[in-house]
Amino acid sequence: MSIQPWNESGRVWEDDHGLLDDEQVATCQRADVAEPRSPVPTRMISNGEYMPAPQTQEQRSVELRLDELAEQASWRLGISRRRFLAGSGGMAAALLAMNDVYGHFFAVGEEELFEPAAHAAAAPPKDLFVFDDQLHMVRGSRPSPAALRAIAQGPSSAPRVKSNPYNARGQKDELGEVWSNWNPALVGLQVDPGYAHITQFIKDERLKDRRPGFNNICVHKGLAPGPSDPQRGHPDDLPKAARDWPLLNFISYHACIQPNFFLAGALEEVKAEKLRGGVPNIRWTTEYAQLAADLPNCIAEIGTTWASSVVTFPTIAAHILGQLLKYMGEDRIVFGSDSVWYGSPQWQIEALWRFQIPAAMREKYGYPELTETAKRKILGLNSARLYGIKTVETGAYKEVPKDYEARMTPELKTVLEFGQLRADNLTRMRETYLGLAIEPEHIRHGWMRATS
């Protein structure tokens, strides 16, 4: 099938925008017709840009366990299975099923199957302040890198991206997949081949003759296989920069993790007990945490690092958070989603709030517990402190001023390409959706591999 452009003026897709050829489509099924409607997808679903991988045995096990839990709970509650899965009990069942198959990484109890109040007590609270330190904003005329989008979207990136771009060896993650979907919301969306990626590095000489008028320097670190060169994102240059400029905060994006998006190699090294300073050596992140341990103006940001590990390599996610807590402390870790690549960040927020570092791992390596207090700090309060945001005052957040456009400088309008987008109805759509009290249907659109 040929690639059809987005019809910007009419805001509609052309009839034919898939990239799978007829032979590939013949081995697939439409997900909105054939996929079980569950809160968490148990199949890889493609948006037509890549070939979906077959369901793994682990995914099948999660699916069967979820079916079993849903059947039992819906019968006990006297409601239909579909209605049960649409509610809070359905999400609890999905988390329980994943814990049964992959290990106990998510805080969820069986009572949440039956009691919405119990689920609400364990879910992210309504008063949770979330500050996303890394949205990775791009200009509308320069879409995001195809490979970055594809790694999160999974096999539905085919045929534009036909295999995991960061897993050339075909290694499997902890779900048994070579290319797992991180965020189900991306399935069915188009991957643009013209994406561009900008990398930033610390350059001390750029600051020597200036008096900075700001406090926070956010710098790309990591995601760069190859030599340990600071200009490629290695953390070697951070101690000098932090000591030379003690009044500046150096916020290291990605927490300096070196492996690109797929962490099978890191998992192998953990299993082989390759240590650095008594803990598993997660390349560059472990070194960074140890280098920055006594540098209070070094802050670890976990954008992409969290998204790329919590779904597919939860063991690595636990070590990363454990080491950052151990060496840097809960006051020097900030959440970022990098969500221009990975869709709505809600799944990352929910996963972090529910996540826990296994007790055995904490005891073996001396990792602190990931407490509710620590989660609140990581998800928002630490960034609020860094950026001077008042998070607790009543009435601190108000509606956008009606004259906001008049307050924008011409330069800002140019950067944001202001005025080039029309009819943004997201707020109206949200209000309509909430007003209709629609229950989630868990329908995902795209292609999945046909079952035999």
C-alpha positions in Angstrom: 0.0 0.0 0.0 1.2 3.5 -0.8 1.8 6.2 1.8 -0.8 8.9 1.8 -0.2 12.3 3.3 -2.1 13.8 6.1 -4.8 16.1 4.9 -4.0 19.1 7.0 -6.8 21.3 5.7 -9.6 18.8 6.2 -8.2 17.1 9.3 -9.1 13.6 7.9 -7.1 10.6 6.9 -7.0 9.6 3.3 -8.7 6.3 2.6 -5.4 4.4 2.2 -2.7 5.3 4.7 -1.4 1.9 5.7 2.1 0.6 4.9 1.5 -3.1 5.1 1.5 -4.9 1.8 -1.2 -7.4 0.8 0.8 -10.4 1.8 1.4 -9.0 5.3 -2.3 -8.0 5.7 -3.3 -11.6 4.8 -1.6 -12.8 8.0 -3.2 -10.2 10.2 -6.6 -9.4 11.8 -8.2 -6.1 12.6 -7.6 -5.4 16.3 -10.9 -3.6 16.8 -12.7 -6.8 15.6 -10.5 -9.7 16.9 -8.6 -8.4 19.9 -9.9 -9.2 23.4 -11.1 -6.0 25.0 -8.9 -5.8 28.1 -7.6 -2.8 30.0 -4.0 -3.7 29.1 -3.3 -5.0 25.6 -2.0 -8.6 25.4 -1.2 -8.6 21.7 1.1 -6.4 19.7 -1.0 -4.1 17.6 0.3 -2.3 14.5 -1.1 1.0 13.1 -0.1 -0.3 9.6 3.4 1.1 9.7 5.1 -2.2 10.9 4.3 -5.9 11.0 2.9 -6.9 14.4 4.8 -9.7 16.1 2.9 -12.9 17.2 1.6 -13.1 20.7 4.2 -14.5 23.2 3.6 -17.2 25.7 3.9 -14.7 28.5 1.3 -12.4 26.9 -1.0 -15.4 26.4 -0.6 -16.3 30.0 -1.5 -12.8 31.1 -4.6 -12.9 28.8 -5.8 -16.2 30.2 -5.2 -15.1 33.8 -7.1 -11.8 33.1 -10.0 -13.8 31.6 -10.1 -16.0 34.6 -10.1 -13.1 37.1 -12.7 -11.2 35.1 -15.0 -14.2 34.8 -14.9 -14.9 38.6 -15.2 -11.3 39.7 -18.1 -10.3 37.2 -20.1 -13.4 38.4 -19.6 -12.5 42.0 -20.6 -8.9 41.4 -23.6 -9.9 39.2 -22.5 -7.8 36.2 -21.4 -8.6 32.7 -17.8 -9.4 32.0 -17.6 -6.4 29.7 -18.9 -4.0 32.3 -16.4 -5.3 34.8 -13.5 -4.8 32.5 -14.6 -1.3 31.8 -14.4 -0.3 35.4 -11.7 0.0 38.0 -11.9 -3.7 38.7 -10.8 -4.4 35.2 -7.6 -2.5 35.6 -6.9 -4.2 38.9 -7.4 -7.6 37.3 -4.9 -6.6 34.5 -2.3 -5.5 37.1 -2.8 -8.7 39.1 -2.5 -10.8 36.0 0.8 -9.2 35.1 2.1 -9.6 38.7 1.2 -13.3 38.5 3.2 -13.8 35.2 6.1 -11.3 35.5 6.6 -11.0 39.2 5.3 -8.7 41.9 6.2 -5.2 40.6 2.8 -3.4 40.9 1.0 -2.6 44.1 -2.5 -4.0 43.7 -4.7 -6.1 45.9 -7.5 -8.5 45.1 -10.0 -6.4 47.0 -9.7 -3.9 44.1 -11.5 -6.3 41.9 -14.7 -5.8 43.9 -14.4 -2.4 45.6 -13.9 0.8 43.6 -13.0 2.6 46.8 -10.1 0.2 47.3 -8.9 0.8 43.7 -9.2 4.5 44.2 -7.1 4.3 47.4 -4.3 2.6 45.5 -4.5 4.6 42.2 -2.8 8.0 41.8 -4.7 10.3 44.1 -6.7 13.3 42.9 -4.3 15.7 44.8 -1.2 14.3 43.1 0.8 17.1 41.6 2.6 16.0 38.4 5.2 18.1 36.7 6.5 16.7 33.4 10.1 17.9 33.2 10.6 16.6 29.6 7.8 16.8 27.0 10.4 17.0 24.3 8.5 19.7 22.4 9.1 19.9 18.7 7.9 22.3 16.0 4.9 21.1 14.1 6.9 21.4 10.9 9.6 19.1 12.2 8.0 15.9 13.4 9.7 13.5 15.8 12.3 10.8 14.9 10.7 7.7 13.4 12.9 5.3 15.3 12.1 6.9 18.7 8.4 6.8 17.9 8.6 3.2 16.6 10.3 1.8 19.7 7.4 2.9 21.8 4.7 2.1 19.3 5.9 -1.4 18.7 5.3 -3.6 15.6 2.5 -1.5 14.3 5.2 0.9 13.1 5.6 -1.4 10.0 6.2 -1.2 7.2 7.8 2.2 7.7 9.8 0.7 10.5 9.8 -3.1 10.0 11.7 -4.2 13.2 12.8 -2.9 16.6 15.2 -0.2 15.6 17.2 -0.6 18.8 17.2 -4.3 19.1 19.2 -5.5 16.0 20.2 -8.8 17.8 16.5 -9.8 18.3 16.9 -10.2 22.0 13.8 -10.7 24.2 12.6 -8.4 26.9 11.1 -9.7 30.2 7.7 -10.1 28.4 9.4 -12.5 26.0 9.1 -10.0 23.2 11.7 -8.6 20.8 9.5 -5.5 20.3 6.8 -4.7 22.9 4.3 -1.9 22.7 4.9 0.6 25.5 1.9 2.8 25.1 -1.3 1.3 23.6 -2.5 4.8 22.7 0.0 5.0 20.0 -1.4 2.0 18.1 -2.9 3.1 14.8 -1.0 6.4 14.5 1.2 7.2 11.6 5.0 7.3 11.9 6.5 10.2 9.9 9.9 9.4 8.3 11.0 13.0 8.5 11.5 13.1 12.3 14.5 15.0 13.6 16.4 14.7 16.9 18.5 17.3 18.6 21.1 16.4 21.2 22.5 18.9 23.7 25.8 18.7 25.6 27.3 20.6 28.5 29.9 23.1 27.3 31.6 24.9 30.2 33.2 27.4 27.9 29.8 28.6 26.8 29.2 30.0 30.3 32.7 31.3 31.3 32.2 34.9 30.2 28.5 35.1 31.1 26.4 35.5 34.2 23.5 33.1 33.6 20.0 34.6 34.2 18.5 31.2 35.0 19.1 28.4 37.5 18.3 25.2 35.7 20.3 23.6 32.9 18.5 20.7 31.3 21.0 18.6 29.3 20.6 15.5 27.2 22.8 12.7 28.6 23.0 9.1 27.5 21.1 7.1 24.8 24.3 6.9 22.9 26.0 3.5 22.3 29.7 3.7 21.8 32.7 5.3 23.5 32.3 7.0 26.9 32.7 10.5 25.5 31.0 13.4 27.3 30.2 15.0 24.0 28.1 11.9 23.3 26.3 12.0 26.6 28.6 10.4 29.1 28.4 12.0 32.6 32.2 12.5 33.0 31.9 16.3 32.6 29.1 16.8 35.2 31.3 16.9 38.4 33.4 19.7 37.1 30.5 21.7 35.7 28.5 21.2 39.0 31.4 22.3 41.2 32.3 25.3 38.9 28.7 26.5 39.0 27.3 25.6 42.4 24.3 27.9 42.0 23.1 26.2 38.8 21.1 22.9 38.8 22.2 20.4 36.2 19.2 18.3 35.3 20.4 15.3 33.3 17.8 14.0 31.0 17.4 10.2 30.7 19.5 9.8 33.9 22.4 9.2 31.6 21.4 5.7 30.6 23.5 4.5 27.7 21.6 1.7 26.0 19.2 2.9 23.4 15.6 2.2 24.4 15.8 -1.6 24.5 17.5 -2.9 27.6 18.0 -6.6 27.0 21.8 -6.1 27.3 21.4 -4.4 30.6 19.2 -7.3 31.8 21.9 -9.8 30.8 24.5 -7.9 32.7 22.4 -7.8 35.8 21.9 -11.6 35.6 25.6 -12.0 35.1 26.1 -9.9 38.3 28.4 -7.3 36.7 28.7 -4.8 39.5 30.0 -1.3 39.9 30.5 -0.2 43.5 28.5 -3.1 44.8 25.4 -2.7 42.6 24.5 -3.9 39.1 26.2 -1.7 36.5 23.4 -0.2 34.4 25.8 1.5 31.9 26.3 5.2 32.5 23.3 5.5 34.9 25.1 3.7 37.7 28.2 5.6 37.0 26.3 8.9 36.9 24.5 8.2 40.2 27.8 7.4 41.9 29.6 10.4 40.4 26.8 12.8 41.4 26.2 11.4 44.9 27.9 14.3 46.7 26.8 17.0 44.1 23.5 18.5 45.4 23.0 20.5 42.2 22.9 17.4 40.0 19.4 16.2 39.3 18.4 12.9 37.5 15.5 13.1 35.1 14.0 9.8 34.0 12.3 10.6 30.7 12.4 7.7 28.2 14.5 5.7 30.7 11.4 5.0 32.7 9.1 4.5 29.7 11.5 2.1 28.0 12.0 -0.1 31.1 8.9 -0.3 33.2 6.8 -2.2 30.6 9.4 -4.4 29.1 12.2 -4.6 31.7 10.7 -4.0 35.1 13.8 -5.5 36.8 16.0 -2.8 35.2 13.4 -0.2 36.1 13.6 -1.3 39.7 17.5 -1.1 39.7 17.5 2.3 38.1 15.1 3.8 40.7 16.9 1.9 43.5 20.3 3.3 42.5 19.1 6.8 42.0 17.4 6.7 45.4 20.5 5.1 47.1 23.1 7.5 45.8 21.2 10.8 45.0 18.2 10.6 47.2 14.5 11.1 46.6 14.9 14.9 46.5 17.1 14.8 43.3 15.0 12.7 40.9 12.4 14.2 38.6 9.8 12.7 36.4 9.7 13.3 32.6 7.7 11.5 30.0 9.3 12.4 26.7 5.7 12.0 25.7 5.9 13.7 22.3 7.3 10.3 21.3 5.2 8.0 23.5 1.7 9.4 23.5 -0.3 10.4 26.6 1.9 10.1 29.7 -0.9 8.8 31.9 0.3 5.2 31.7 3.7 6.2 32.9 2.3 8.1 35.8 0.0 5.2 36.8 2.9 2.7 36.5 5.2 4.9 38.7 2.6 5.4 41.3 1.9 1.6 41.5 5.5 0.5 41.1 7.6 -0.9 44.0 11.2 -2.1 44.3 11.0 -5.8 45.4 12.1 -6.2 49.1 14.7 -8.9 48.2 16.3 -6.5 45.8 16.3 -3.7 48.3 17.9 -5.9 51.0 20.6 -7.3 48.6 21.8 -4.0 47.2 20.8 -1.5 50.0 18.2 0.3 47.9 15.7 2.5 49.8 12.0 1.8 49.6 10.1 3.7 46.9 7.6 5.3 49.3 4.5 7.3 48.6 6.4 10.4 49.8 9.3 9.6 47.3 6.8 9.1 44.5 5.1 12.5 45.1 8.5 14.2 45.1 9.6 12.4 41.9 6.4 13.0 40.0 6.1 16.7 40.7 7.2 18.2 44.0 10.9 18.2 43.2 10.4 20.0 39.9 8.1 22.4 41.6 10.9 23.3 43.9 13.4 23.6 41.1 11.2 25.8 39.0 9.7 27.9 41.8 6.1 26.6 41.3 3.7 27.0 44.2 1.9 23.7 44.4 0.0 23.8 47.7 -1.6 27.3 47.8 -5.3 27.4 47.2 -6.1 29.0 44.0 -2.6 28.8 42.7 -3.8 27.5 39.3 -6.1 29.6 37.3 -7.7 29.5 33.9 -5.6 30.7 30.9 -6.2 34.5 30.5 -8.6 35.4 27.7 -6.0 37.8 26.4 -3.2 35.2 26.4 -2.6 35.8 22.7 -1.9 39.5 23.2 0.6 38.7 25.9 2.7 36.5 23.6 5.7 38.1 22.0 6.2 37.8 18.2 9.3 35.7 18.8 7.3 33.2 20.9 4.6 33.0 18.3 7.2 32.2 15.7 8.8 29.5 17.8 5.4 27.9 18.6 4.1 28.3 15.0 1.2 30.1 16.6 -1.8 30.6 14.4 -0.9 27.8 12.0 -3.2 25.3 13.8 -6.9 25.7 13.6 -10.0 24.4 15.4 -8.3 22.9 18.5 -11.4 21.3 20.1 -9.7 19.1 22.7 -11.2 20.9 25.6 -14.7 20.7 24.0 -14.3 17.0 23.3 -13.2 16.3 26.8 -16.2 18.1 28.3 -18.5 16.2 26.0 -16.9 12.9 26.9 -17.2 13.5 30.6 -20.8 14.8 30.3 -21.8 11.6 28.5 -20.3 9.4 31.3 -19.0 7.0 28.7 -17.4 3.8 30.0 -14.1 2.7 28.5 -14.5 0.1 25.7 -10.8 -0.8 25.4 -11.0 -0.9 21.6 -7.7 -0.6 19.9 -7.5 0.0 16.2 -4.8 -1.4 14.0 -3.5 -4.8 12.9 -2.7 -7.8 15.0 -1.3 -11.2 14.0 -3.9 -13.7 13.2 -4.1 -16.6 15.7 -3.7 -20.1 14.3 
